[in-house]
Amino acid sequence: MWDLARGRVEARIYVGMRVSRSEASNTMRYTMLRLRARALFLMMLLGVTAGHAAATQGARTVVASFYQWYLSSPKNFDQGLKRYLAASTYDLYERAKTEEKKTGKLVLDYDPFSGVQVGVYAASVEAATVHGDTATVPVVLTVGLHKTDNLKRSVRVVVHKIEGTWQLWDFISSGQGEPTIDFRDNVSAALARK
């Protein structure tokens, strides 16, 4: 409301409350600062959420791509592994294969990427759980001696973000009534015994 006789402006900010122009200005500044702070918080929250969603999707995508390639029975298997596995994981795999060739004894008596000694016919890759630069991606494999066996095997694939790229770090498999198999732990222990 205008009070021309006194030379000041009054504004109704809240119901039944009158404040002077300077008070209204301060209240407006405070309100604007609060709105800006809320907007900044929401933008940061959305940015974190979007970044987390991208990380989750990126980790899941690399695992899905790996199992799609793996199930296609590639000709150059070892070359393809280099593309997906972290360098230390690939090195561990290569050391196990070299030891098997050298001694004639199996270091791995199972497929390290499925945890079974039978065929793998399908893979269902689920959503990743991301914690910083590490993600765990659950995979349910359809395994068996024949495609019609329809047995399920669970594999948790641990993925690390190394130099901006998600790479497969470990494969931890389990099945009903069977022990859990951790690729890195088992191979490291087997090589240490040699």
C-alpha positions in Angstrom: 0.0 0.0 0.0 1.3 3.5 -0.8 1.4 6.1 1.9 2.4 9.2 0.0 2.1 11.6 2.9 4.8 9.8 4.8 7.0 9.1 1.7 7.3 5.4 2.2 5.9 2.2 0.7 4.2 -0.5 2.7 3.6 -3.9 1.3 1.5 -6.8 2.5 3.8 -9.8 2.7 1.8 -12.0 4.9 -1.9 -11.8 5.7 -2.6 -8.9 8.0 1.1 -7.9 8.3 2.5 -4.6 7.2 6.2 -3.9 6.7 8.1 -0.9 5.5 9.9 -0.7 2.1 13.3 -1.6 3.6 11.8 -4.5 5.5 10.0 -5.7 2.4 13.3 -5.4 0.4 15.1 -7.4 3.1 12.4 -10.0 3.1 12.4 -10.3 -0.7 16.2 -10.7 -0.6 16.0 -13.4 2.0 13.2 -15.2 0.0 15.2 -15.0 -3.2 18.3 -16.4 -1.5 16.2 -19.2 -0.1 14.8 -19.9 -3.5 18.2 -19.9 -5.1 19.6 -22.2 -2.5 16.7 -24.6 -3.0 17.2 -24.5 -6.8 20.9 -25.1 -6.4 20.3 -28.0 -4.1 17.8 -29.5 -6.6 20.2 -29.1 -9.5 22.9 -30.8 -7.5 20.6 -33.6 -6.4 19.5 -34.1 -10.0 23.1 -34.0 -11.2 24.1 -36.7 -8.6 21.1 -38.8 -9.4 21.8 -38.5 -13.2 25.5 -39.3 -12.6 24.6 -42.3 -10.5 22.1 -43.5 -13.1 24.7 -43.2 -15.8 27.3 -45.1 -13.7 24.7 -47.8 -12.9 23.8 -48.1 -16.6 27.4 -48.0 -17.7 28.4 -50.9 -15.4 25.4 -52.9 -16.4 26.0 -52.3 -20.1 29.6 -53.6 -20.0 28.5 -56.8 -18.2 25.6 -57.3 -20.7 28.0 -56.7 -23.6 30.5 -59.2 -22.2 28.0 -62.0 -21.8 26.5 -61.3 -25.2 30.0 -61.7 -26.7 30.7 -64.7 -24.4 27.6 -66.5 -25.4 28.3 -66.0 -29.1 31.3 -68.4 -28.9 33.9 -66.0 -30.3 36.8 -67.4 -32.3 39.5 -65.1 -30.7 38.4 -65.7 -27.1 41.6 -64.4 -25.4 41.7 -61.2 -27.5 38.1 -60.5 -26.6 38.8 -61.0 -22.9 41.5 -58.3 -23.0 38.8 -55.9 -24.1 36.5 -56.6 -21.2 38.7 -57.7 -18.3 40.7 -55.4 -16.0 44.4 -55.9 -16.7 45.1 -57.6 -13.4 42.1 -60.0 -13.9 43.3 -60.9 -17.4 46.8 -61.4 -16.1 45.5 -63.8 -13.4 43.5 -65.7 -16.1 46.6 -65.9 -18.4 48.8 -67.1 -15.5 46.2 -69.9 -14.7 46.1 -71.0 -18.4 50.0 -70.9 -18.6 50.3 -73.0 -15.5 47.8 -75.5 -16.9 49.8 -75.8 -20.1 53.1 -76.1 -18.2 52.0 -78.7 -15.7 49.1 -80.5 -17.5 47.0 -80.0 -14.3 43.9 -77.9 -14.2 44.1 -74.7 -12.2 40.5 -73.9 -13.1 38.3 -76.9 -13.1 35.3 -74.8 -14.0 34.5 -71.9 -16.4 35.6 -68.7 -14.5 32.8 -66.6 -16.0 29.9 -68.9 -15.1 31.2 -71.1 -12.3 30.1 -74.3 -14.0 31.5 -77.2 -15.9 28.6 -77.4 -18.3 27.2 -75.2 -21.1 25.9 -71.7 -20.6 22.9 -70.9 -22.9 21.5 -67.6 -21.7 22.3 -64.7 -19.5 20.0 -62.2 -17.8 21.8 -59.1 -16.6 20.2 -57.2 -13.8 20.6 -53.6 -12.5 24.0 -52.7 -11.1 24.7 -51.5 -7.5 27.3 -48.7 -7.7 29.6 -47.6 -4.8 32.0 -45.0 -6.2 34.2 -46.6 -8.8 33.1 -50.1 -8.0 29.8 -51.8 -9.1 28.3 -55.2 -8.5 26.1 -56.5 -11.4 24.0 -59.6 -10.7 23.7 -62.0 -13.6 21.4 -65.1 -13.8 22.8 -67.7 -16.2 20.8 -70.6 -17.8 23.2 -73.6 -17.7 23.2 -77.3 -18.2 24.4 -80.3 -20.3 21.6 -79.5 -22.8 19.8 -76.3 -23.8 16.6 -77.8 -22.4 18.1 -78.3 -18.9 17.1 -74.8 -17.8 19.2 -74.8 -14.6 20.0 -71.4 -13.1 23.4 -70.1 -11.8 23.9 -66.8 -10.2 27.0 -64.7 -10.9 27.9 -61.4 -9.2 30.2 -59.6 -11.5 32.4 -57.0 -9.7 33.2 -54.1 -12.1 35.8 -51.4 -11.5 36.0 -48.0 -13.2 39.6 -47.7 -14.3 40.7 -44.6 -16.2 37.0 -43.8 -16.9 36.1 -47.2 -18.3 34.2 -49.9 -16.6 36.2 -53.2 -16.6 35.3 -56.6 -15.3 37.3 -57.3 -12.1 35.8 -60.5 -10.5 33.2 -63.2 -11.0 31.5 -64.7 -7.9 29.2 -67.5 -8.7 26.8 -69.6 -6.7 24.0 -72.1 -7.3 21.5 -73.9 -5.2 23.2 -76.2 -2.7 26.6 -75.4 -4.2 29.5 -73.5 -2.7 30.3 -70.0 -3.8 33.1 -69.7 -6.2 35.2 -66.5 -6.3 37.4 -66.4 -9.4 40.1 -64.1 -8.1 40.4 -65.8 -4.8 40.4 -69.4 -6.2 42.9 -68.7 -8.9 45.2 -66.7 -6.6 45.1 -69.6 -4.0 45.7 -72.2 -6.7 48.7 -70.4 -8.1 50.1 -69.8 -4.7 50.1 -73.6 -4.1 52.2 -74.2 -7.2 
